[in-house]
Amino acid sequence: MGRAFVQTVRHFWPKLNDWLQALPDTRFEPMVDYDARFLCWWGLLLFCCKLGSRRQLDFQLRDDPLAVLHNVNLLAQTEQTALPVHKTLSHFLGHVGSAPLAQLRTDCVRQLIRNKVLDASRLEGCFTLAVDGTGFLSFKERHCDHCLVHEHQTYTVYLHPVLEAKLVDTRGLALSVASEFIENPNPQGSGSTPPTLTTYETVKQDCELKAFARLAENLKKQFPQTRFCISGDSLYACAPVFALCAQHKWSFVLTFKEGRTPALWQEFQSLLKLAPENRLVVHLPDKTKQTFRWANDLEHSDEQGRRHKVHALICEESGPAGEHTFAWLTDFRLHRNNVCAIASQGGRVRCNIENQGFNIQKNSGLNLEHAYSTDPDVMKAFYYLLQIAHLFLQMFEMGSLLRRLAKDYNTTPVGLFGSLKNIAQRLLECLRYFQLGPEAFQTTPGQIRLGDPG
């Protein structure tokens, strides 16, 4: 397993260790030098092995008689003679800052795109990016000037939500591509009082779309030529998002609900009656029946008088799981040859950001909601290390090397090990007890091959 992990992460080495080499080394008492590459790998292994807290580095990895020092030196291409303590990592990240780690995350995603690893994820030539906000950290006392405030009747919670854009597909991928921290724009001491927000839903309604505008600007700078399709819930089915996508030449598939844009919904219902031929019935292998209906060329005007042309799709589903109805707005012109793909690869796949994204990062050992630091910039640095590690783990868990091992037992990697957390536990055991040889690092890694989209 250790060799499979090494062969997976080596695909990122042209960017990873070259970039890490440029980081400043950090000197600590008593006069011990730590190479930046070693410390960054030390932080990545905190999440790749799903240790759960920073202190676990001391208990699980900092054991001189074991093979950890040897293996991390091989990963980082360093010659460290001693293992650091967990406080060293936090100090190092405070020295480096979060922005370089955000750039490293971007470089890793670029590497996958450039190597065509993710091409099977494309919808009409676009990578689907699910966009959604989630709770990141919460504190009982004001943590910093940028905390958002959630007031209950008897207590107050100070929040740090984050908006994520994750590349998703029907295989279950949820790769972090861009992040925007939702923060109070009126810090204390600036002459104005931070606004008091009465409910967390108000925080989302008030700030998430503003965060999306910032995220979209940064995303376009990082990926100026890449075609994206934005997938979001009904909050994003509005004129500002339509305009941003048009400006950046992105497509979109957004959840369509009557309560969000009632006039547009009524127009859609009227157009459906006028075009009964826009209908497709699909029977799935599990005996689920899907009925698709659609209408093109709906018009939506915003408060500034700008007119946006969109298309709408509805899917009525019945089967063993019950009856469900889904609807989406999109800029893809709809016809019977693309409605199934747009519904599955652009609309319903959005749930991956919650299930394979936020849920796994919070509950499978990555421990997203744990405060690895209380320093505002250092906690962001840990957040980006977590995103990079999760990217590595997804390539590892879904890649051909581990699948080949599981195939020998006629099962899947999760079926072989029992859970994703168990896979991380086996990786930890390999790093602790199995001394990797140089041959694992000298052979040329082949193309990362993921399973075919379902």
MIZA-426096 format. One record per residue (C-alpha): residue number from 1; residue in three letters; y, z, x. Coordinates in steps of 0.5 Angstrom, whole numbers, m for minus. Last residue first. Example, Ala and Ser with C-alpha at 12.3 -4.5 7.8 and 13.67 -1.06 7.14 Angstrom:
! MIZA-426096
k: 2, r: Ser, Y: m2, Z: 14, X: 27
k: 1, r: Ala, Y: m9, Z: 16, X: 25
//
This chain:
! MIZA-426096
k: 454, r: Gly, Y: 11, Z: m27, X: m42
k: 453, r: Pro, Y: 15, Z: m29, X: m36
k: 452, r: Asp, Y: 10, Z: m31, X: m30
k: 451, r: Gly, Y: 8, Z: m25, X: m25
k: 450, r: Leu, Y: 13, Z: m25, X: m19
k: 449, r: Arg, Y: 12, Z: m28, X: m13
k: 448, r: Ile, Y: 16, Z: m26, X: m6
k: 447, r: Gln, Y: 15, Z: m32, X: m2
k: 446, r: Gly, Y: 11, Z: m30, X: 5
k: 445, r: Pro, Y: 13, Z: m25, X: 10
k: 444, r: Thr, Y: 13, Z: m27, X: 17
k: 443, r: Thr, Y: 8, Z: m22, X: 21
k: 442, r: Gln, Y: 12, Z: m18, X: 26
k: 441, r: Phe, Y: 13, Z: m12, X: 21
k: 440, r: Ala, Y: 6, Z: m10, X: 19
k: 439, r: Glu, Y: 4, Z: m12, X: 26
k: 438, r: Pro, Y: 8, Z: m6, X: 29
k: 437, r: Gly, Y: 3, Z: m1, X: 26
k: 436, r: Leu, Y: 4, Z: 3, X: 21
k: 435, r: Gln, Y: 2, Z: 10, X: 22
k: 434, r: Phe, Y: m1, Z: 13, X: 15
k: 433, r: Tyr, Y: 0, Z: 20, X: 13
k: 432, r: Arg, Y: 7, Z: 21, X: 11
k: 431, r: Leu, Y: 9, Z: 14, X: 10
k: 430, r: Cys, Y: 3, Z: 13, X: 6
k: 429, r: Glu, Y: 3, Z: 19, X: 2
k: 428, r: Leu, Y: 10, Z: 17, X: 0
k: 427, r: Leu, Y: 8, Z: 10, X: m2
k: 426, r: Arg, Y: 2, Z: 14, X: m6
k: 425, r: Gln, Y: 7, Z: 18, X: m10
k: 424, r: Ala, Y: 11, Z: 12, X: m11
k: 423, r: Ile, Y: 6, Z: 9, X: m15
k: 422, r: Asn, Y: 4, Z: 15, X: m19
k: 421, r: Lys, Y: 11, Z: 15, X: m21
k: 420, r: Leu, Y: 10, Z: 8, X: m24
k: 419, r: Ser, Y: 4, Z: 10, X: m28
k: 418, r: Gly, Y: m4, Z: 11, X: m28
k: 417, r: Phe, Y: m5, Z: 8, X: m21
k: 416, r: Leu, Y: m9, Z: 2, X: m22
k: 415, r: Gly, Y: m7, Z: 1, X: m29
k: 414, r: Val, Y: 0, Z: 1, X: m27
k: 413, r: Pro, Y: m1, Z: m4, X: m21
k: 412, r: Thr, Y: m5, Z: m8, X: m27
k: 411, r: Thr, Y: m13, Z: m9, X: m28
k: 410, r: Asn, Y: m19, Z: m12, X: m26
k: 409, r: Tyr, Y: m20, Z: m8, X: m20
k: 408, r: Asp, Y: m19, Z: m13, X: m15
k: 407, r: Lys, Y: m13, Z: m15, X: m19
k: 406, r: Ala, Y: m10, Z: m9, X: m17
k: 405, r: Leu, Y: m10, Z: m11, X: m10
k: 404, r: Arg, Y: m7, Z: m18, X: m12
k: 403, r: Arg, Y: m2, Z: m15, X: m16
k: 402, r: Leu, Y: 1, Z: m11, X: m11
k: 401, r: Leu, Y: 2, Z: m17, X: m6
k: 400, r: Ser, Y: 4, Z: m21, X: m12
k: 399, r: Gly, Y: 10, Z: m17, X: m14
k: 398, r: Met, Y: 11, Z: m13, X: m20
k: 397, r: Glu, Y: 11, Z: m6, X: m17
k: 396, r: Phe, Y: 14, Z: m8, X: m10
k: 395, r: Met, Y: 20, Z: m13, X: m13
k: 394, r: Gln, Y: 21, Z: m7, X: m18
k: 393, r: Leu, Y: 21, Z: m2, X: m13
k: 392, r: Phe, Y: 26, Z: m6, X: m8
k: 391, r: Leu, Y: 31, Z: m7, X: m14
k: 390, r: His, Y: 30, Z: 1, X: m16
k: 389, r: Ala, Y: 31, Z: 3, X: m9
k: 388, r: Ile, Y: 38, Z: m2, X: m9
k: 387, r: Gln, Y: 40, Z: 2, X: m16
k: 386, r: Leu, Y: 38, Z: 9, X: m13
k: 385, r: Leu, Y: 42, Z: 7, X: m7
k: 384, r: Tyr, Y: 48, Z: 5, X: m11
k: 383, r: Tyr, Y: 48, Z: 11, X: m15
k: 382, r: Phe, Y: 48, Z: 15, X: m8
k: 381, r: Ala, Y: 54, Z: 12, X: m6
k: 380, r: Lys, Y: 57, Z: 13, X: m13
k: 379, r: Met, Y: 56, Z: 21, X: m12
k: 378, r: Val, Y: 59, Z: 20, X: m5
k: 377, r: Asp, Y: 65, Z: 18, X: m8
k: 376, r: Pro, Y: 66, Z: 23, X: m13
k: 375, r: Asp, Y: 64, Z: 29, X: m9
k: 374, r: Thr, Y: 59, Z: 33, X: m13
k: 373, r: Ser, Y: 53, Z: 30, X: m10
k: 372, r: Tyr, Y: 46, Z: 28, X: m12
k: 371, r: Ala, Y: 48, Z: 30, X: m19
k: 370, r: His, Y: 42, Z: 29, X: m23
k: 369, r: Glu, Y: 42, Z: 24, X: m29
k: 368, r: Leu, Y: 39, Z: 18, X: m25
k: 367, r: Asn, Y: 33, Z: 22, X: m23
k: 366, r: Leu, Y: 29, Z: 17, X: m20
k: 365, r: Gly, Y: 23, Z: 20, X: m22
k: 364, r: Ser, Y: 20, Z: 16, X: m28
k: 363, r: Asn, Y: 25, Z: 19, X: m33
k: 362, r: Lys, Y: 33, Z: 17, X: m32
k: 361, r: Gln, Y: 32, Z: 11, X: m28
k: 360, r: Ile, Y: 26, Z: 9, X: m32
k: 359, r: Asn, Y: 30, Z: 10, X: m39
k: 358, r: Phe, Y: 36, Z: 6, X: m36
k: 357, r: Gly, Y: 33, Z: 0, X: m34
k: 356, r: Gln, Y: 26, Z: m2, X: m36
k: 355, r: Asn, Y: 27, Z: 1, X: m43
k: 354, r: Glu, Y: 35, Z: 1, X: m44
k: 353, r: Ile, Y: 37, Z: m5, X: m40
k: 352, r: Asn, Y: 30, Z: m8, X: m42
k: 351, r: Cys, Y: 33, Z: m8, X: m49
k: 350, r: Arg, Y: 37, Z: m14, X: m48
k: 349, r: Val, Y: 31, Z: m18, X: m48
k: 348, r: Arg, Y: 31, Z: m19, X: m55
k: 347, r: Gly, Y: 37, Z: m24, X: m55
k: 346, r: Gly, Y: 37, Z: m28, X: m49
k: 345, r: Gln, Y: 30, Z: m29, X: m47
k: 344, r: Ser, Y: 27, Z: m28, X: m54
k: 343, r: Ala, Y: 32, Z: m31, X: m59
k: 342, r: Ile, Y: 35, Z: m36, X: m54
k: 341, r: Ala, Y: 28, Z: m38, X: m52
k: 340, r: Cys, Y: 26, Z: m39, X: m60
k: 339, r: Val, Y: 32, Z: m42, X: m62
k: 338, r: Asn, Y: 32, Z: m48, X: m57
k: 337, r: Asn, Y: 28, Z: m53, X: m59
k: 336, r: Arg, Y: 29, Z: m52, X: m67
k: 335, r: His, Y: 37, Z: m53, X: m65
k: 334, r: Leu, Y: 43, Z: m49, X: m63
k: 333, r: Arg, Y: 49, Z: m50, X: m59
k: 332, r: Phe, Y: 49, Z: m45, X: m54
k: 331, r: Asp, Y: 56, Z: m41, X: m55
k: 330, r: Thr, Y: 52, Z: m35, X: m58
k: 329, r: Leu, Y: 52, Z: m30, X: m64
k: 328, r: Trp, Y: 46, Z: m26, X: m65
k: 327, r: Ala, Y: 42, Z: m24, X: m71
k: 326, r: Phe, Y: 35, Z: m20, X: m72
k: 325, r: Thr, Y: 31, Z: m18, X: m78
k: 324, r: His, Y: 25, Z: m13, X: m78
k: 323, r: Glu, Y: 19, Z: m12, X: m82
k: 322, r: Gly, Y: 13, Z: m8, X: m80
k: 321, r: Ala, Y: 9, Z: m8, X: m73
k: 320, r: Pro, Y: 3, Z: m11, X: m76
k: 319, r: Gly, Y: 7, Z: m17, X: m78
k: 318, r: Ser, Y: 14, Z: m19, X: m81
k: 317, r: Glu, Y: 20, Z: m22, X: m77
k: 316, r: Glu, Y: 27, Z: m25, X: m80
k: 315, r: Cys, Y: 30, Z: m28, X: m74
k: 314, r: Ile, Y: 38, Z: m30, X: m75
k: 313, r: Leu, Y: 42, Z: m35, X: m71
k: 312, r: Ala, Y: 49, Z: m36, X: m70
k: 311, r: His, Y: 54, Z: m41, X: m67
k: 310, r: Val, Y: 61, Z: m40, X: m64
k: 309, r: Lys, Y: 67, Z: m43, X: m64
k: 308, r: His, Y: 73, Z: m39, X: m61
k: 307, r: Arg, Y: 80, Z: m40, X: m64
k: 306, r: Arg, Y: 86, Z: m36, X: m61
k: 305, r: Gly, Y: 91, Z: m33, X: m65
k: 304, r: Gln, Y: 93, Z: m27, X: m61
k: 303, r: Glu, Y: 89, Z: m23, X: m66
k: 302, r: Asp, Y: 83, Z: m27, X: m65
k: 301, r: Ser, Y: 80, Z: m33, X: m69
k: 300, r: His, Y: 73, Z: m34, X: m70
k: 299, r: Glu, Y: 70, Z: m41, X: m72
k: 298, r: Leu, Y: 63, Z: m42, X: m74
k: 297, r: Asp, Y: 60, Z: m49, X: m71
k: 296, r: Asn, Y: 53, Z: m48, X: m71
k: 295, r: Ala, Y: 48, Z: m45, X: m77
k: 294, r: Trp, Y: 41, Z: m42, X: m76
k: 293, r: Arg, Y: 35, Z: m40, X: m79
k: 292, r: Phe, Y: 29, Z: m37, X: m75
k: 291, r: Thr, Y: 23, Z: m34, X: m79
k: 290, r: Gln, Y: 18, Z: m31, X: m75
k: 289, r: Lys, Y: 11, Z: m29, X: m77
k: 288, r: Thr, Y: 7, Z: m24, X: m73
k: 287, r: Lys, Y: m1, Z: m25, X: m73
k: 286, r: Asp, Y: m1, Z: m22, X: m66
k: 285, r: Pro, Y: m2, Z: m29, X: m63
k: 284, r: Leu, Y: 5, Z: m31, X: m66
k: 283, r: His, Y: 6, Z: m35, X: m72
k: 282, r: Val, Y: 13, Z: m39, X: m72
k: 281, r: Val, Y: 17, Z: m41, X: m78
k: 280, r: Leu, Y: 23, Z: m46, X: m76
k: 279, r: Arg, Y: 29, Z: m47, X: m81
k: 278, r: Asn, Y: 36, Z: m51, X: m80
k: 277, r: Glu, Y: 34, Z: m56, X: m86
k: 276, r: Pro, Y: 37, Z: m51, X: m91
k: 275, r: Ala, Y: 44, Z: m53, X: m88
k: 274, r: Leu, Y: 49, Z: m51, X: m94
k: 273, r: Lys, Y: 46, Z: m44, X: m95
k: 272, r: Leu, Y: 46, Z: m42, X: m88
k: 271, r: Leu, Y: 53, Z: m44, X: m88
k: 270, r: Ser, Y: 55, Z: m39, X: m93
k: 269, r: Gln, Y: 51, Z: m34, X: m90
k: 268, r: Phe, Y: 55, Z: m35, X: m83
k: 267, r: Glu, Y: 62, Z: m35, X: m86
k: 266, r: Gln, Y: 60, Z: m28, X: m89
k: 265, r: Trp, Y: 58, Z: m26, X: m82
k: 264, r: Leu, Y: 65, Z: m29, X: m79
k: 263, r: Ala, Y: 69, Z: m25, X: m84
k: 262, r: Pro, Y: 65, Z: m18, X: m83
k: 261, r: Thr, Y: 66, Z: m18, X: m76
k: 260, r: Arg, Y: 63, Z: m12, X: m73
k: 259, r: Gly, Y: 60, Z: m9, X: m80
k: 258, r: Glu, Y: 56, Z: m16, X: m81
k: 257, r: Lys, Y: 52, Z: m15, X: m75
k: 256, r: Phe, Y: 51, Z: m20, X: m69
k: 255, r: Thr, Y: 48, Z: m18, X: m63
k: 254, r: Leu, Y: 51, Z: m22, X: m57
k: 253, r: Val, Y: 48, Z: m28, X: m53
k: 252, r: Phe, Y: 53, Z: m31, X: m48
k: 251, r: Ser, Y: 55, Z: m37, X: m44
k: 250, r: Trp, Y: 59, Z: m36, X: m37
k: 249, r: Lys, Y: 64, Z: m41, X: m35
k: 248, r: His, Y: 69, Z: m35, X: m33
k: 247, r: Gln, Y: 74, Z: m36, X: m37
k: 246, r: Ala, Y: 70, Z: m38, X: m43
k: 245, r: Cys, Y: 66, Z: m31, X: m42
k: 244, r: Leu, Y: 72, Z: m28, X: m42
k: 243, r: Ala, Y: 75, Z: m31, X: m48
k: 242, r: Phe, Y: 68, Z: m29, X: m52
k: 241, r: Val, Y: 69, Z: m22, X: m49
k: 240, r: Pro, Y: 76, Z: m21, X: m52
k: 239, r: Ala, Y: 74, Z: m25, X: m59
k: 238, r: Cys, Y: 68, Z: m20, X: m61
k: 237, r: Ala, Y: 61, Z: m19, X: m61
k: 236, r: Tyr, Y: 61, Z: m14, X: m55
k: 235, r: Leu, Y: 60, Z: m8, X: m59
k: 234, r: Ser, Y: 55, Z: m12, X: m63
k: 233, r: Asp, Y: 50, Z: m11, X: m57
k: 232, r: Gly, Y: 50, Z: m15, X: m51
k: 231, r: Ser, Y: 47, Z: m21, X: m47
k: 230, r: Ile, Y: 52, Z: m25, X: m42
k: 229, r: Cys, Y: 49, Z: m31, X: m40
k: 228, r: Phe, Y: 50, Z: m32, X: m32
k: 227, r: Arg, Y: 51, Z: m39, X: m28
k: 226, r: Thr, Y: 52, Z: m37, X: m21
k: 225, r: Gln, Y: 58, Z: m41, X: m17
k: 224, r: Pro, Y: 63, Z: m35, X: m16
k: 223, r: Phe, Y: 58, Z: m29, X: m16
k: 222, r: Gln, Y: 61, Z: m24, X: m12
k: 221, r: Lys, Y: 68, Z: m26, X: m15
k: 220, r: Lys, Y: 66, Z: m27, X: m22
k: 219, r: Leu, Y: 62, Z: m20, X: m22
k: 218, r: Asn, Y: 69, Z: m17, X: m20
k: 217, r: Glu, Y: 73, Z: m20, X: m26
k: 216, r: Ala, Y: 67, Z: m19, X: m31
k: 215, r: Leu, Y: 66, Z: m12, X: m29
k: 214, r: Arg, Y: 74, Z: m10, X: m30
k: 213, r: Ala, Y: 74, Z: m14, X: m37
k: 212, r: Phe, Y: 67, Z: m10, X: m38
k: 211, r: Ala, Y: 70, Z: m3, X: m36
k: 210, r: Lys, Y: 76, Z: m5, X: m42
k: 209, r: Leu, Y: 70, Z: m6, X: m47
k: 208, r: Glu, Y: 67, Z: 0, X: m45
k: 207, r: Cys, Y: 73, Z: 5, X: m45
k: 206, r: Asp, Y: 75, Z: 6, X: m53
k: 205, r: Gln, Y: 69, Z: 5, X: m56
k: 204, r: Lys, Y: 64, Z: 8, X: m51
k: 203, r: Val, Y: 69, Z: 14, X: m51
k: 202, r: Thr, Y: 69, Z: 15, X: m58
k: 201, r: Glu, Y: 62, Z: 15, X: m58
k: 200, r: Tyr, Y: 62, Z: 21, X: m54
k: 199, r: Thr, Y: 66, Z: 24, X: m59
k: 198, r: Thr, Y: 73, Z: 28, X: m59
k: 197, r: Leu, Y: 76, Z: 25, X: m53
k: 196, r: Thr, Y: 82, Z: 29, X: m50
k: 195, r: Pro, Y: 87, Z: 25, X: m46
k: 194, r: Pro, Y: 88, Z: 27, X: m39
k: 193, r: Thr, Y: 95, Z: 29, X: m38
k: 192, r: Ser, Y: 101, Z: 25, X: m35
k: 191, r: Gly, Y: 105, Z: 27, X: m29
k: 190, r: Ser, Y: 100, Z: 24, X: m24
k: 189, r: Gly, Y: 97, Z: 31, X: m22
k: 188, r: Gln, Y: 91, Z: 30, X: m27
k: 187, r: Pro, Y: 88, Z: 23, X: m27
k: 186, r: Asn, Y: 90, Z: 18, X: m32
k: 185, r: Pro, Y: 85, Z: 13, X: m32
k: 184, r: Asn, Y: 79, Z: 17, X: m34
k: 183, r: Glu, Y: 73, Z: 14, X: m31
k: 182, r: Ile, Y: 68, Z: 9, X: m34
k: 181, r: Phe, Y: 64, Z: 7, X: m27
k: 180, r: Glu, Y: 63, Z: m1, X: m27
k: 179, r: Ser, Y: 57, Z: m3, X: m24
k: 178, r: Ala, Y: 54, Z: m10, X: m22
k: 177, r: Val, Y: 47, Z: m14, X: m21
k: 176, r: Ser, Y: 42, Z: m8, X: m22
k: 175, r: Leu, Y: 36, Z: m11, X: m23
k: 174, r: Ala, Y: 32, Z: m10, X: m30
k: 173, r: Leu, Y: 26, Z: m14, X: m30
k: 172, r: Gly, Y: 21, Z: m13, X: m36
k: 171, r: Arg, Y: 17, Z: m20, X: m35
k: 170, r: Thr, Y: 21, Z: m23, X: m41
k: 169, r: Asp, Y: 28, Z: m23, X: m37
k: 168, r: Val, Y: 33, Z: m18, X: m35
k: 167, r: Leu, Y: 39, Z: m18, X: m30
k: 166, r: Lys, Y: 43, Z: m12, X: m30
k: 165, r: Ala, Y: 50, Z: m11, X: m32
k: 164, r: Glu, Y: 52, Z: m4, X: m32
k: 163, r: Leu, Y: 57, Z: 0, X: m35
k: 162, r: Val, Y: 58, Z: 8, X: m32
k: 161, r: Pro, Y: 59, Z: 14, X: m36
k: 160, r: His, Y: 62, Z: 20, X: m32
k: 159, r: Leu, Y: 62, Z: 26, X: m37
k: 158, r: Tyr, Y: 66, Z: 33, X: m38
k: 157, r: Val, Y: 63, Z: 37, X: m43
k: 156, r: Thr, Y: 66, Z: 42, X: m48
k: 155, r: Tyr, Y: 64, Z: 48, X: m52
k: 154, r: Thr, Y: 64, Z: 51, X: m58
k: 153, r: Gln, Y: 66, Z: 46, X: m63
k: 152, r: His, Y: 64, Z: 40, X: m59
k: 151, r: Glu, Y: 69, Z: 36, X: m54
k: 150, r: His, Y: 67, Z: 31, X: m50
k: 149, r: Val, Y: 72, Z: 29, X: m44
k: 148, r: Leu, Y: 72, Z: 24, X: m39
k: 147, r: Cys, Y: 72, Z: 26, X: m32
k: 146, r: His, Y: 77, Z: 22, X: m27
k: 145, r: Asp, Y: 81, Z: 28, X: m24
k: 144, r: Cys, Y: 74, Z: 31, X: m22
k: 143, r: His, Y: 69, Z: 36, X: m24
k: 142, r: Arg, Y: 72, Z: 39, X: m30
k: 141, r: Glu, Y: 67, Z: 44, X: m32
k: 140, r: Lys, Y: 60, Z: 44, X: m36
k: 139, r: Phe, Y: 59, Z: 37, X: m32
k: 138, r: Ser, Y: 55, Z: 31, X: m34
k: 137, r: Leu, Y: 53, Z: 25, X: m30
k: 136, r: Phe, Y: 51, Z: 18, X: m31
k: 135, r: Gly, Y: 51, Z: 17, X: m39
k: 134, r: Thr, Y: 50, Z: 9, X: m41
k: 133, r: Gly, Y: 54, Z: 3, X: m42
k: 132, r: Asp, Y: 51, Z: m4, X: m43
k: 131, r: Val, Y: 51, Z: m11, X: m41
k: 130, r: Ala, Y: 44, Z: m15, X: m40
k: 129, r: Leu, Y: 45, Z: m21, X: m36
k: 128, r: Thr, Y: 41, Z: m27, X: m37
k: 127, r: Phe, Y: 41, Z: m32, X: m31
k: 126, r: Cys, Y: 43, Z: m39, X: m33
k: 125, r: Gly, Y: 40, Z: m45, X: m33
k: 124, r: Glu, Y: 38, Z: m46, X: m40
k: 123, r: Leu, Y: 35, Z: m39, X: m40
k: 122, r: Arg, Y: 33, Z: m37, X: m33
k: 121, r: Ser, Y: 28, Z: m32, X: m31
k: 120, r: Ala, Y: 23, Z: m37, X: m28
k: 119, r: Asp, Y: 29, Z: m38, X: m22
k: 118, r: Leu, Y: 28, Z: m31, X: m20
k: 117, r: Val, Y: 25, Z: m31, X: m13
k: 116, r: Lys, Y: 29, Z: m38, X: m12
k: 115, r: Asn, Y: 30, Z: m35, X: m5
k: 114, r: Arg, Y: 38, Z: m36, X: m6
k: 113, r: Ile, Y: 37, Z: m32, X: m12
k: 112, r: Leu, Y: 33, Z: m26, X: m9
k: 111, r: Gln, Y: 38, Z: m26, X: m3
k: 110, r: Arg, Y: 44, Z: m26, X: m7
k: 109, r: Val, Y: 41, Z: m20, X: m11
k: 108, r: Cys, Y: 40, Z: m16, X: m4
k: 107, r: Asp, Y: 47, Z: m18, X: m2
k: 106, r: Thr, Y: 50, Z: m15, X: m8
k: 105, r: Arg, Y: 46, Z: m8, X: m7
k: 104, r: Leu, Y: 49, Z: m8, X: 0
k: 103, r: Gln, Y: 56, Z: m10, X: m3
k: 102, r: Ala, Y: 55, Z: m3, X: m7
k: 101, r: Leu, Y: 53, Z: 0, X: m1
k: 100, r: Pro, Y: 59, Z: m2, X: 3
k: 99, r: Ala, Y: 64, Z: 1, X: m3
k: 98, r: Ser, Y: 61, Z: 8, X: m4
k: 97, r: Gly, Y: 64, Z: 11, X: 2
k: 96, r: Val, Y: 61, Z: 11, X: 10
k: 95, r: His, Y: 63, Z: 18, X: 12
k: 94, r: Gly, Y: 62, Z: 21, X: 5
k: 93, r: Leu, Y: 55, Z: 17, X: 6
k: 92, r: Phe, Y: 54, Z: 20, X: 12
k: 91, r: His, Y: 56, Z: 27, X: 10
k: 90, r: Ser, Y: 51, Z: 27, X: 4
k: 89, r: Leu, Y: 45, Z: 24, X: 9
k: 88, r: Thr, Y: 46, Z: 30, X: 14
k: 87, r: Lys, Y: 46, Z: 35, X: 8
k: 86, r: His, Y: 39, Z: 33, X: 7
k: 85, r: Val, Y: 36, Z: 35, X: 14
k: 84, r: Pro, Y: 35, Z: 29, X: 20
k: 83, r: Leu, Y: 29, Z: 27, X: 23
k: 82, r: Ala, Y: 28, Z: 27, X: 31
k: 81, r: Thr, Y: 27, Z: 22, X: 36
k: 80, r: Gln, Y: 31, Z: 16, X: 33
k: 79, r: Glu, Y: 29, Z: 10, X: 36
k: 78, r: Thr, Y: 31, Z: 5, X: 31
k: 77, r: Gln, Y: 29, Z: m2, X: 28
k: 76, r: Ala, Y: 30, Z: 1, X: 21
k: 75, r: Leu, Y: 23, Z: 0, X: 18
k: 74, r: Leu, Y: 20, Z: 2, X: 25
k: 73, r: Asn, Y: 24, Z: 8, X: 26
k: 72, r: Val, Y: 22, Z: 10, X: 19
k: 71, r: Asn, Y: 15, Z: 9, X: 20
k: 70, r: His, Y: 15, Z: 13, X: 27
k: 69, r: Leu, Y: 19, Z: 19, X: 24
k: 68, r: Val, Y: 15, Z: 19, X: 18
k: 67, r: Ala, Y: 8, Z: 19, X: 21
k: 66, r: Leu, Y: 7, Z: 27, X: 21
k: 65, r: Pro, Y: 7, Z: 32, X: 26
k: 64, r: Asp, Y: 15, Z: 32, X: 25
k: 63, r: Asp, Y: 15, Z: 34, X: 18
k: 62, r: Arg, Y: 22, Z: 32, X: 14
k: 61, r: Leu, Y: 19, Z: 27, X: 9
k: 60, r: Gln, Y: 17, Z: 32, X: 3
k: 59, r: Phe, Y: 20, Z: 39, X: 4
k: 58, r: Asp, Y: 27, Z: 37, X: 7
k: 57, r: Leu, Y: 28, Z: 30, X: 3
k: 56, r: Gln, Y: 26, Z: 34, X: m3
k: 55, r: Arg, Y: 33, Z: 38, X: m2
k: 54, r: Arg, Y: 36, Z: 31, X: m4
k: 53, r: Ser, Y: 33, Z: 31, X: m11
k: 52, r: Gly, Y: 28, Z: 27, X: m15
k: 51, r: Leu, Y: 23, Z: 25, X: m9
k: 50, r: Lys, Y: 22, Z: 18, X: m13
k: 49, r: Cys, Y: 19, Z: 15, X: m6
k: 48, r: Cys, Y: 23, Z: 9, X: m7
k: 47, r: Phe, Y: 29, Z: 14, X: m9
k: 46, r: Leu, Y: 29, Z: 19, X: m3
k: 45, r: Leu, Y: 27, Z: 13, X: 1
k: 44, r: Leu, Y: 33, Z: 9, X: 0
k: 43, r: Gly, Y: 37, Z: 15, X: 3
k: 42, r: Trp, Y: 33, Z: 15, X: 9
k: 41, r: Trp, Y: 33, Z: 8, X: 10
k: 40, r: Cys, Y: 41, Z: 9, X: 10
k: 39, r: Leu, Y: 40, Z: 14, X: 15
k: 38, r: Phe, Y: 36, Z: 10, X: 20
k: 37, r: Arg, Y: 41, Z: 4, X: 19
k: 36, r: Ala, Y: 47, Z: 8, X: 21
k: 35, r: Asp, Y: 44, Z: 11, X: 27
k: 34, r: Tyr, Y: 44, Z: 18, X: 28
k: 33, r: Asp, Y: 47, Z: 22, X: 34
k: 32, r: Val, Y: 45, Z: 29, X: 35
k: 31, r: Met, Y: 51, Z: 33, X: 39
k: 30, r: Pro, Y: 49, Z: 40, X: 36
k: 29, r: Glu, Y: 52, Z: 38, X: 32
k: 28, r: Phe, Y: 53, Z: 32, X: 28
k: 27, r: Arg, Y: 55, Z: 25, X: 30
k: 26, r: Thr, Y: 55, Z: 19, X: 25
k: 25, r: Asp, Y: 54, Z: 12, X: 27
k: 24, r: Pro, Y: 59, Z: 7, X: 24
k: 23, r: Leu, Y: 56, Z: 1, X: 20
k: 22, r: Ala, Y: 55, Z: m5, X: 23
k: 21, r: Gln, Y: 48, Z: m5, X: 24
k: 20, r: Leu, Y: 47, Z: m3, X: 17
k: 19, r: Trp, Y: 49, Z: m10, X: 15
k: 18, r: Asp, Y: 44, Z: m13, X: 20
k: 17, r: Asn, Y: 39, Z: m9, X: 18
k: 16, r: Leu, Y: 40, Z: m11, X: 10
k: 15, r: Lys, Y: 42, Z: m18, X: 10
k: 14, r: Pro, Y: 37, Z: m21, X: 14
k: 13, r: Trp, Y: 32, Z: m15, X: 12
k: 12, r: Phe, Y: 32, Z: m17, X: 5
k: 11, r: His, Y: 25, Z: m20, X: 5
k: 10, r: Arg, Y: 23, Z: m15, X: 9
k: 9, r: Val, Y: 23, Z: m10, X: 3
k: 8, r: Thr, Y: 16, Z: m13, X: 0
k: 7, r: Gln, Y: 12, Z: m14, X: 7
k: 6, r: Val, Y: 14, Z: m7, X: 8
k: 5, r: Phe, Y: 12, Z: m5, X: 1
k: 4, r: Ala, Y: 5, Z: m9, X: 2
k: 3, r: Arg, Y: 4, Z: m5, X: 9
k: 2, r: Gly, Y: 5, Z: 2, X: 6
k: 1, r: Met, Y: 0, Z: 0, X: 0
//
